[in-house]
Amino acid sequence: MKLLSDTLSGHRFLVQQIDGGCNSVRRISEIGIRCGSTLTVISNSGRGQIVVKIGNIKIGLGQGMAKKVLGDDLGKED
């Protein structure tokens, strides 16, 4: 498994696990990131926030929160 924070811009990511305490898991799932969901990394410079797209919605995540999301890199979006 790979961290969302390590996923390159333009790649799709399948969420497999969310680590952290109750509050972190709740906050991450409230913004639409849940186990089994697929998202696209729009922007990840390795520093600052990561912008992801879930369906038609774009969301910015801090690096700390993105490091709690684990899953599989599905490669570059076509």
C-alpha positions, 0 to 999 in steps of 0.5 A: 500500500502507498500513502496518498501523500506520495501519489503523483499529480494526475494519478488515480488512487484507490483508498484501502485504509484510513489510519488515525484516531476517531476524529481523524477518520471521521473528518476524512470520511466526512469529506468523502474519502472512504475505503473503496473510493477512487480519487484523482490527485489533481495537484501534489507538489510534495509540500503544502496541500494536496488537491484531489478530485472525488467525482466532480468535487475537488478537495484540498488536504494537508500533508498530515491528513493525506499521510493517514490515507493508504491505498493503491496507485492506479496509475495515470488517468487517461 
